[in-house]
Amino acid sequence: MCIAIVPNRSSPPAVLLRERYREGGKAKNRTLANLSSLSMDQVEALRAVLRGEKLVPVADLFEFSSSRHR
């Protein structure tokens, strides 16, 4: 599966979730969902998940100290 961004003439591009497959020796695409209503941040997060990346909350990426450094 992949996310394709397809130009749409004078309208914003269409963002589509697609499945790739072969039929009769030819490569084809099947559109599974239209994701155009999602923000680009959401689209990029979905792309990361499709690549097999693990998503973690931003707070888990930093260590917080209870004392202040001066």
PDB file with one MODEL, atoms N, CA, C and O in Angstrom:
MODEL        1
ATOM      1  N   MET A   1       0.841  -1.178   0.000  1.00  0.00           N
ATOM      2  CA  MET A   1       0.000   0.000   0.000  1.00  0.00           C
ATOM      3  C   MET A   1       0.882   1.236   0.000  1.00  0.00           C
ATOM      4  O   MET A   1       2.009   1.221   0.495  1.00  0.00           O
ATOM      5  N   CYS A   2       0.353   2.284  -0.556  1.00  0.00           N
ATOM      6  CA  CYS A   2       1.079   3.544  -0.593  1.00  0.00           C
ATOM      7  C   CYS A   2       0.075   4.695  -0.591  1.00  0.00           C
ATOM      8  O   CYS A   2      -1.123   4.508  -0.802  1.00  0.00           O
ATOM      9  N   ILE A   3       0.603   5.876  -0.349  1.00  0.00           N
ATOM     10  CA  ILE A   3      -0.203   7.092  -0.432  1.00  0.00           C
ATOM     11  C   ILE A   3       0.278   7.868  -1.644  1.00  0.00           C
ATOM     12  O   ILE A   3       1.458   8.202  -1.754  1.00  0.00           O
ATOM     13  N   ALA A   4      -0.639   8.151  -2.548  1.00  0.00           N
ATOM     14  CA  ALA A   4      -0.317   8.888  -3.766  1.00  0.00           C
ATOM     15  C   ALA A   4      -0.954  10.271  -3.690  1.00  0.00           C
ATOM     16  O   ALA A   4      -2.114  10.421  -3.307  1.00  0.00           O
ATOM     17  N   ILE A   5      -0.164  11.279  -4.066  1.00  0.00           N
ATOM     18  CA  ILE A   5      -0.684  12.644  -4.162  1.00  0.00           C
ATOM     19  C   ILE A   5      -0.800  12.946  -5.654  1.00  0.00           C
ATOM     20  O   ILE A   5       0.197  13.018  -6.372  1.00  0.00           O
ATOM     21  N   VAL A   6      -2.045  13.119  -6.098  1.00  0.00           N
ATOM     22  CA  VAL A   6      -2.342  13.246  -7.517  1.00  0.00           C
ATOM     23  C   VAL A   6      -2.771  14.676  -7.822  1.00  0.00           C
ATOM     24  O   VAL A   6      -3.706  15.182  -7.202  1.00  0.00           O
ATOM     25  N   PRO A   7      -2.094  15.345  -8.783  1.00  0.00           N
ATOM     26  CA  PRO A   7      -2.507  16.700  -9.157  1.00  0.00           C
ATOM     27  C   PRO A   7      -3.965  16.699  -9.611  1.00  0.00           C
ATOM     28  O   PRO A   7      -4.458  15.728 -10.184  1.00  0.00           O
ATOM     29  N   ASN A   8      -4.643  17.826  -9.335  1.00  0.00           N
ATOM     30  CA  ASN A   8      -6.080  17.898  -9.594  1.00  0.00           C
ATOM     31  C   ASN A   8      -6.439  19.212 -10.289  1.00  0.00           C
ATOM     32  O   ASN A   8      -7.352  19.915  -9.858  1.00  0.00           O
ATOM     33  N   ARG A   9      -5.730  19.537 -11.349  1.00  0.00           N
ATOM     34  CA  ARG A   9      -5.909  20.769 -12.133  1.00  0.00           C
ATOM     35  C   ARG A   9      -5.932  22.006 -11.246  1.00  0.00           C
ATOM     36  O   ARG A   9      -4.925  22.306 -10.604  1.00  0.00           O
ATOM     37  N   SER A  10      -7.029  22.726 -11.187  1.00  0.00           N
ATOM     38  CA  SER A  10      -7.068  23.971 -10.416  1.00  0.00           C
ATOM     39  C   SER A  10      -7.475  23.745  -8.960  1.00  0.00           C
ATOM     40  O   SER A  10      -7.477  24.691  -8.173  1.00  0.00           O
ATOM     41  N   SER A  11      -7.820  22.510  -8.587  1.00  0.00           N
ATOM     42  CA  SER A  11      -8.189  22.184  -7.212  1.00  0.00           C
ATOM     43  C   SER A  11      -6.960  21.667  -6.456  1.00  0.00           C
ATOM     44  O   SER A  11      -5.948  21.329  -7.072  1.00  0.00           O
ATOM     45  N   PRO A  12      -7.047  21.607  -5.136  1.00  0.00           N
ATOM     46  CA  PRO A  12      -5.935  21.013  -4.382  1.00  0.00           C
ATOM     47  C   PRO A  12      -5.730  19.559  -4.815  1.00  0.00           C
ATOM     48  O   PRO A  12      -6.671  18.905  -5.265  1.00  0.00           O
ATOM     49  N   PRO A  13      -4.496  19.051  -4.679  1.00  0.00           N
ATOM     50  CA  PRO A  13      -4.236  17.675  -5.104  1.00  0.00           C
ATOM     51  C   PRO A  13      -5.053  16.659  -4.292  1.00  0.00           C
ATOM     52  O   PRO A  13      -5.379  16.894  -3.129  1.00  0.00           O
ATOM     53  N   ALA A  14      -5.370  15.544  -4.923  1.00  0.00           N
ATOM     54  CA  ALA A  14      -6.077  14.458  -4.245  1.00  0.00           C
ATOM     55  C   ALA A  14      -5.039  13.581  -3.540  1.00  0.00           C
ATOM     56  O   ALA A  14      -3.998  13.264  -4.115  1.00  0.00           O
ATOM     57  N   VAL A  15      -5.319  13.198  -2.312  1.00  0.00           N
ATOM     58  CA  VAL A  15      -4.447  12.317  -1.542  1.00  0.00           C
ATOM     59  C   VAL A  15      -5.170  10.983  -1.425  1.00  0.00           C
ATOM     60  O   VAL A  15      -6.237  10.894  -0.819  1.00  0.00           O
ATOM     61  N   LEU A  16      -4.571   9.935  -2.019  1.00  0.00           N
ATOM     62  CA  LEU A  16      -5.256   8.648  -2.131  1.00  0.00           C
ATOM     63  C   LEU A  16      -4.444   7.522  -1.498  1.00  0.00           C
ATOM     64  O   LEU A  16      -3.227   7.452  -1.669  1.00  0.00           O
ATOM     65  N   LEU A  17      -5.121   6.650  -0.770  1.00  0.00           N
ATOM     66  CA  LEU A  17      -4.511   5.422  -0.265  1.00  0.00           C
ATOM     67  C   LEU A  17      -4.712   4.381  -1.354  1.00  0.00           C
ATOM     68  O   LEU A  17      -5.842   4.077  -1.734  1.00  0.00           O
ATOM     69  N   ARG A  18      -3.599   3.834  -1.857  1.00  0.00           N
ATOM     70  CA  ARG A  18      -3.688   2.909  -2.981  1.00  0.00           C
ATOM     71  C   ARG A  18      -2.982   1.595  -2.690  1.00  0.00           C
ATOM     72  O   ARG A  18      -2.027   1.525  -1.916  1.00  0.00           O
ATOM     73  N   GLU A  19      -3.489   0.561  -3.339  1.00  0.00           N
ATOM     74  CA  GLU A  19      -2.890  -0.768  -3.277  1.00  0.00           C
ATOM     75  C   GLU A  19      -2.331  -1.063  -4.662  1.00  0.00           C
ATOM     76  O   GLU A  19      -2.996  -0.834  -5.672  1.00  0.00           O
ATOM     77  N   ARG A  20      -1.113  -1.570  -4.699  1.00  0.00           N
ATOM     78  CA  ARG A  20      -0.511  -1.938  -5.980  1.00  0.00           C
ATOM     79  C   ARG A  20      -0.617  -3.444  -6.159  1.00  0.00           C
ATOM     80  O   ARG A  20      -0.434  -4.211  -5.213  1.00  0.00           O
ATOM     81  N   TYR A  21      -0.915  -3.857  -7.384  1.00  0.00           N
ATOM     82  CA  TYR A  21      -1.024  -5.277  -7.675  1.00  0.00           C
ATOM     83  C   TYR A  21      -0.731  -5.505  -9.149  1.00  0.00           C
ATOM     84  O   TYR A  21      -0.642  -4.551  -9.923  1.00  0.00           O
ATOM     85  N   ARG A  22      -0.580  -6.760  -9.539  1.00  0.00           N
ATOM     86  CA  ARG A  22      -0.335  -7.116 -10.938  1.00  0.00           C
ATOM     87  C   ARG A  22      -1.514  -7.920 -11.464  1.00  0.00           C
ATOM     88  O   ARG A  22      -2.069  -8.779 -10.779  1.00  0.00           O
ATOM     89  N   GLU A  23      -1.870  -7.614 -12.686  1.00  0.00           N
ATOM     90  CA  GLU A  23      -2.948  -8.341 -13.355  1.00  0.00           C
ATOM     91  C   GLU A  23      -2.517  -8.587 -14.792  1.00  0.00           C
ATOM     92  O   GLU A  23      -2.302  -7.646 -15.556  1.00  0.00           O
ATOM     93  N   GLY A  24      -2.391  -9.861 -15.153  1.00  0.00           N
ATOM     94  CA  GLY A  24      -1.972 -10.191 -16.519  1.00  0.00           C
ATOM     95  C   GLY A  24      -0.587  -9.663 -16.838  1.00  0.00           C
ATOM     96  O   GLY A  24      -0.318  -9.297 -17.982  1.00  0.00           O
ATOM     97  N   GLY A  25       0.286  -9.615 -15.865  1.00  0.00           N
ATOM     98  CA  GLY A  25       1.649  -9.127 -16.086  1.00  0.00           C
ATOM     99  C   GLY A  25       1.782  -7.617 -16.067  1.00  0.00           C
ATOM    100  O   GLY A  25       2.884  -7.098 -16.246  1.00  0.00           O
ATOM    101  N   LYS A  26       0.697  -6.902 -15.855  1.00  0.00           N
ATOM    102  CA  LYS A  26       0.736  -5.441 -15.819  1.00  0.00           C
ATOM    103  C   LYS A  26       0.563  -4.941 -14.392  1.00  0.00           C
ATOM    104  O   LYS A  26      -0.243  -5.475 -13.629  1.00  0.00           O
ATOM    105  N   ALA A  27       1.320  -3.922 -14.042  1.00  0.00           N
ATOM    106  CA  ALA A  27       1.193  -3.292 -12.726  1.00  0.00           C
ATOM    107  C   ALA A  27      -0.027  -2.377 -12.735  1.00  0.00           C
ATOM    108  O   ALA A  27      -0.226  -1.595 -13.665  1.00  0.00           O
ATOM    109  N   LYS A  28      -0.840  -2.486 -11.686  1.00  0.00           N
ATOM    110  CA  LYS A  28      -2.045  -1.665 -11.583  1.00  0.00           C
ATOM    111  C   LYS A  28      -2.169  -1.107 -10.179  1.00  0.00           C
ATOM    112  O   LYS A  28      -1.530  -1.586  -9.242  1.00  0.00           O
ATOM    113  N   ASN A  29      -3.009  -0.079 -10.047  1.00  0.00           N
ATOM    114  CA  ASN A  29      -3.317   0.532  -8.750  1.00  0.00           C
ATOM    115  C   ASN A  29      -4.805   0.442  -8.495  1.00  0.00           C
ATOM    116  O   ASN A  29      -5.619   0.579  -9.408  1.00  0.00           O
ATOM    117  N   ARG A  30      -5.147   0.209  -7.234  1.00  0.00           N
ATOM    118  CA  ARG A  30      -6.552   0.207  -6.809  1.00  0.00           C
ATOM    119  C   ARG A  30      -6.662   1.230  -5.685  1.00  0.00           C
ATOM    120  O   ARG A  30      -5.945   1.133  -4.689  1.00  0.00           O
ATOM    121  N   THR A  31      -7.540   2.199  -5.831  1.00  0.00           N
ATOM    122  CA  THR A  31      -7.739   3.204  -4.796  1.00  0.00           C
ATOM    123  C   THR A  31      -8.627   2.631  -3.699  1.00  0.00           C
ATOM    124  O   THR A  31      -9.739   2.174  -3.963  1.00  0.00           O
ATOM    125  N   LEU A  32      -8.125   2.661  -2.462  1.00  0.00           N
ATOM    126  CA  LEU A  32      -8.861   2.127  -1.322  1.00  0.00           C
ATOM    127  C   LEU A  32      -9.585   3.221  -0.551  1.00  0.00           C
ATOM    128  O   LEU A  32     -10.660   2.987   0.001  1.00  0.00           O
ATOM    129  N   ALA A  33      -8.994   4.428  -0.508  1.00  0.00           N
ATOM    130  CA  ALA A  33      -9.614   5.520   0.248  1.00  0.00           C
ATOM    131  C   ALA A  33      -9.097   6.860  -0.256  1.00  0.00           C
ATOM    132  O   ALA A  33      -7.959   6.974  -0.711  1.00  0.00           O
ATOM    133  N   ASN A  34      -9.946   7.860  -0.165  1.00  0.00           N
ATOM    134  CA  ASN A  34      -9.572   9.238  -0.465  1.00  0.00           C
ATOM    135  C   ASN A  34      -9.242   9.907   0.863  1.00  0.00           C
ATOM    136  O   ASN A  34     -10.104  10.025   1.735  1.00  0.00           O
ATOM    137  N   LEU A  35      -7.994  10.344   1.017  1.00  0.00           N
ATOM    138  CA  LEU A  35      -7.521  10.942   2.270  1.00  0.00           C
ATOM    139  C   LEU A  35      -7.369  12.454   2.153  1.00  0.00           C
ATOM    140  O   LEU A  35      -6.683  13.068   2.970  1.00  0.00           O
ATOM    141  N   SER A  36      -7.988  13.052   1.165  1.00  0.00           N
ATOM    142  CA  SER A  36      -7.827  14.480   0.888  1.00  0.00           C
ATOM    143  C   SER A  36      -8.267  15.374   2.043  1.00  0.00           C
ATOM    144  O   SER A  36      -7.804  16.510   2.151  1.00  0.00           O
ATOM    145  N   SER A  37      -9.142  14.887   2.897  1.00  0.00           N
ATOM    146  CA  SER A  37      -9.626  15.715   4.006  1.00  0.00           C
ATOM    147  C   SER A  37      -8.643  15.756   5.176  1.00  0.00           C
ATOM    148  O   SER A  37      -8.821  16.550   6.100  1.00  0.00           O
ATOM    149  N   LEU A  38      -7.600  14.906   5.149  1.00  0.00           N
ATOM    150  CA  LEU A  38      -6.616  14.891   6.238  1.00  0.00           C
ATOM    151  C   LEU A  38      -5.600  16.011   6.060  1.00  0.00           C
ATOM    152  O   LEU A  38      -5.358  16.471   4.944  1.00  0.00           O
ATOM    153  N   SER A  39      -5.005  16.447   7.174  1.00  0.00           N
ATOM    154  CA  SER A  39      -3.923  17.434   7.101  1.00  0.00           C
ATOM    155  C   SER A  39      -2.655  16.731   6.603  1.00  0.00           C
ATOM    156  O   SER A  39      -2.556  15.505   6.669  1.00  0.00           O
ATOM    157  N   MET A  40      -1.700  17.498   6.112  1.00  0.00           N
ATOM    158  CA  MET A  40      -0.452  16.905   5.625  1.00  0.00           C
ATOM    159  C   MET A  40       0.310  16.225   6.757  1.00  0.00           C
ATOM    160  O   MET A  40       1.001  15.236   6.514  1.00  0.00           O
ATOM    161  N   ASP A  41       0.202  16.727   7.994  1.00  0.00           N
ATOM    162  CA  ASP A  41       0.831  16.062   9.133  1.00  0.00           C
ATOM    163  C   ASP A  41       0.232  14.668   9.332  1.00  0.00           C
ATOM    164  O   ASP A  41       0.960  13.712   9.601  1.00  0.00           O
ATOM    165  N   GLN A  42      -1.076  14.553   9.202  1.00  0.00           N
ATOM    166  CA  GLN A  42      -1.731  13.254   9.341  1.00  0.00           C
ATOM    167  C   GLN A  42      -1.344  12.318   8.201  1.00  0.00           C
ATOM    168  O   GLN A  42      -1.151  11.122   8.416  1.00  0.00           O
ATOM    169  N   VAL A  43      -1.231  12.858   6.992  1.00  0.00           N
ATOM    170  CA  VAL A  43      -0.825  12.054   5.836  1.00  0.00           C
ATOM    171  C   VAL A  43       0.599  11.530   6.046  1.00  0.00           C
ATOM    172  O   VAL A  43       0.871  10.358   5.786  1.00  0.00           O
ATOM    173  N   GLU A  44       1.505  12.390   6.513  1.00  0.00           N
ATOM    174  CA  GLU A  44       2.889  11.962   6.753  1.00  0.00           C
ATOM    175  C   GLU A  44       2.960  10.924   7.864  1.00  0.00           C
ATOM    176  O   GLU A  44       3.770  10.001   7.780  1.00  0.00           O
ATOM    177  N   ALA A  45       2.136  11.046   8.904  1.00  0.00           N
ATOM    178  CA  ALA A  45       2.102  10.049   9.973  1.00  0.00           C
ATOM    179  C   ALA A  45       1.620   8.705   9.418  1.00  0.00           C
ATOM    180  O   ALA A  45       2.165   7.658   9.768  1.00  0.00           O
ATOM    181  N   LEU A  46       0.615   8.733   8.568  1.00  0.00           N
ATOM    182  CA  LEU A  46       0.114   7.507   7.963  1.00  0.00           C
ATOM    183  C   LEU A  46       1.163   6.876   7.050  1.00  0.00           C
ATOM    184  O   LEU A  46       1.309   5.654   7.024  1.00  0.00           O
ATOM    185  N   ARG A  47       1.888   7.699   6.305  1.00  0.00           N
ATOM    186  CA  ARG A  47       2.976   7.189   5.461  1.00  0.00           C
ATOM    187  C   ARG A  47       4.032   6.487   6.320  1.00  0.00           C
ATOM    188  O   ARG A  47       4.532   5.425   5.950  1.00  0.00           O
ATOM    189  N   ALA A  48       4.366   7.082   7.461  1.00  0.00           N
ATOM    190  CA  ALA A  48       5.360   6.482   8.356  1.00  0.00           C
ATOM    191  C   ALA A  48       4.882   5.118   8.846  1.00  0.00           C
ATOM    192  O   ALA A  48       5.662   4.167   8.890  1.00  0.00           O
ATOM    193  N   VAL A  49       3.617   5.020   9.212  1.00  0.00           N
ATOM    194  CA  VAL A  49       3.058   3.744   9.677  1.00  0.00           C
ATOM    195  C   VAL A  49       3.113   2.706   8.558  1.00  0.00           C
ATOM    196  O   VAL A  49       3.449   1.548   8.809  1.00  0.00           O
ATOM    197  N   LEU A  50       2.789   3.103   7.334  1.00  0.00           N
ATOM    198  CA  LEU A  50       2.825   2.172   6.209  1.00  0.00           C
ATOM    199  C   LEU A  50       4.247   1.694   5.912  1.00  0.00           C
ATOM    200  O   LEU A  50       4.435   0.590   5.401  1.00  0.00           O
ATOM    201  N   ARG A  51       5.257   2.528   6.234  1.00  0.00           N
ATOM    202  CA  ARG A  51       6.654   2.122   6.068  1.00  0.00           C
ATOM    203  C   ARG A  51       7.114   1.208   7.201  1.00  0.00           C
ATOM    204  O   ARG A  51       8.216   0.663   7.149  1.00  0.00           O
ATOM    205  N   GLY A  52       6.277   1.039   8.224  1.00  0.00           N
ATOM    206  CA  GLY A  52       6.628   0.170   9.344  1.00  0.00           C
ATOM    207  C   GLY A  52       7.301   0.882  10.496  1.00  0.00           C
ATOM    208  O   GLY A  52       7.806   0.237  11.415  1.00  0.00           O
ATOM    209  N   GLU A  53       7.316   2.219  10.459  1.00  0.00           N
ATOM    210  CA  GLU A  53       7.926   2.980  11.541  1.00  0.00           C
ATOM    211  C   GLU A  53       7.010   2.986  12.759  1.00  0.00           C
ATOM    212  O   GLU A  53       5.785   2.966  12.631  1.00  0.00           O
ATOM    213  N   LYS A  54       7.615   3.013  13.932  1.00  0.00           N
ATOM    214  CA  LYS A  54       6.844   3.057  15.171  1.00  0.00           C
ATOM    215  C   LYS A  54       6.660   4.518  15.571  1.00  0.00           C
ATOM    216  O   LYS A  54       7.633   5.268  15.643  1.00  0.00           O
ATOM    217  N   LEU A  55       5.431   4.923  15.828  1.00  0.00           N
ATOM    218  CA  LEU A  55       5.148   6.290  16.256  1.00  0.00           C
ATOM    219  C   LEU A  55       5.127   6.347  17.775  1.00  0.00           C
ATOM    220  O   LEU A  55       4.554   5.483  18.438  1.00  0.00           O
ATOM    221  N   VAL A  56       5.764   7.382  18.314  1.00  0.00           N
ATOM    222  CA  VAL A  56       5.786   7.577  19.763  1.00  0.00           C
ATOM    223  C   VAL A  56       5.372   9.008  20.066  1.00  0.00           C
ATOM    224  O   VAL A  56       5.591   9.899  19.246  1.00  0.00           O
ATOM    225  N   PRO A  57       4.778   9.244  21.229  1.00  0.00           N
ATOM    226  CA  PRO A  57       4.431  10.618  21.602  1.00  0.00           C
ATOM    227  C   PRO A  57       5.694  11.476  21.729  1.00  0.00           C
ATOM    228  O   PRO A  57       6.744  10.978  22.135  1.00  0.00           O
ATOM    229  N   VAL A  58       5.594  12.736  21.389  1.00  0.00           N
ATOM    230  CA  VAL A  58       6.737  13.643  21.435  1.00  0.00           C
ATOM    231  C   VAL A  58       7.321  13.705  22.839  1.00  0.00           C
ATOM    232  O   VAL A  58       8.540  13.781  22.989  1.00  0.00           O
ATOM    233  N   ALA A  59       6.493  13.674  23.857  1.00  0.00           N
ATOM    234  CA  ALA A  59       6.970  13.754  25.239  1.00  0.00           C
ATOM    235  C   ALA A  59       7.906  12.592  25.581  1.00  0.00           C
ATOM    236  O   ALA A  59       8.776  12.735  26.439  1.00  0.00           O
ATOM    237  N   ASP A  60       7.736  11.448  24.922  1.00  0.00           N
ATOM    238  CA  ASP A  60       8.602  10.296  25.186  1.00  0.00           C
ATOM    239  C   ASP A  60       9.992  10.466  24.587  1.00  0.00           C
ATOM    240  O   ASP A  60      10.894   9.693  24.913  1.00  0.00           O
ATOM    241  N   LEU A  61      10.189  11.450  23.727  1.00  0.00           N
ATOM    242  CA  LEU A  61      11.484  11.661  23.082  1.00  0.00           C
ATOM    243  C   LEU A  61      12.429  12.513  23.924  1.00  0.00           C
ATOM    244  O   LEU A  61      13.613  12.613  23.605  1.00  0.00           O
ATOM    245  N   PHE A  62      11.927  13.127  24.991  1.00  0.00           N
ATOM    246  CA  PHE A  62      12.722  14.031  25.811  1.00  0.00           C
ATOM    247  C   PHE A  62      12.735  13.573  27.254  1.00  0.00           C
ATOM    248  O   PHE A  62      11.794  12.946  27.741  1.00  0.00           O
ATOM    249  N   GLU A  63      13.833  13.906  27.927  1.00  0.00           N
ATOM    250  CA  GLU A  63      13.910  13.665  29.370  1.00  0.00           C
ATOM    251  C   GLU A  63      13.652  14.983  30.067  1.00  0.00           C
ATOM    252  O   GLU A  63      14.229  16.007  29.701  1.00  0.00           O
ATOM    253  N   PHE A  64      12.794  14.964  31.064  1.00  0.00           N
ATOM    254  CA  PHE A  64      12.479  16.171  31.804  1.00  0.00           C
ATOM    255  C   PHE A  64      13.086  16.053  33.192  1.00  0.00           C
ATOM    256  O   PHE A  64      12.974  15.017  33.846  1.00  0.00           O
ATOM    257  N   SER A  65      13.719  17.108  33.625  1.00  0.00           N
ATOM    258  CA  SER A  65      14.324  17.139  34.953  1.00  0.00           C
ATOM    259  C   SER A  65      13.474  17.991  35.861  1.00  0.00           C
ATOM    260  O   SER A  65      12.932  19.014  35.441  1.00  0.00           O
ATOM    261  N   SER A  66      13.353  17.565  37.125  1.00  0.00           N
ATOM    262  CA  SER A  66      12.549  18.340  38.065  1.00  0.00           C
ATOM    263  C   SER A  66      13.285  19.542  38.597  1.00  0.00           C
ATOM    264  O   SER A  66      12.651  20.467  39.106  1.00  0.00           O
ATOM    265  N   SER A  67      14.607  19.568  38.500  1.00  0.00           N
ATOM    266  CA  SER A  67      15.366  20.741  38.963  1.00  0.00           C
ATOM    267  C   SER A  67      15.723  21.629  37.788  1.00  0.00           C
ATOM    268  O   SER A  67      15.901  21.155  36.666  1.00  0.00           O
ATOM    269  N   ARG A  68      15.825  22.922  38.057  1.00  0.00           N
ATOM    270  CA  ARG A  68      16.156  23.879  37.007  1.00  0.00           C
ATOM    271  C   ARG A  68      17.672  24.038  36.911  1.00  0.00           C
ATOM    272  O   ARG A  68      18.379  24.057  37.918  1.00  0.00           O
ATOM    273  N   HIS A  69      18.141  24.151  35.695  1.00  0.00           N
ATOM    274  CA  HIS A  69      19.574  24.399  35.450  1.00  0.00           C
ATOM    275  C   HIS A  69      19.769  25.895  35.276  1.00  0.00           C
ATOM    276  O   HIS A  69      19.000  26.548  34.572  1.00  0.00           O
ATOM    277  N   ARG A  70      20.820  26.450  35.930  1.00  0.00           N
ATOM    278  CA  ARG A  70      21.106  27.886  35.789  1.00  0.00           C
ATOM    279  C   ARG A  70      22.476  28.089  35.253  1.00  0.00           C
ATOM    280  O   ARG A  70      22.903  29.228  35.063  1.00  0.00           O
TER     281      ARG A  70
ENDMDL
END
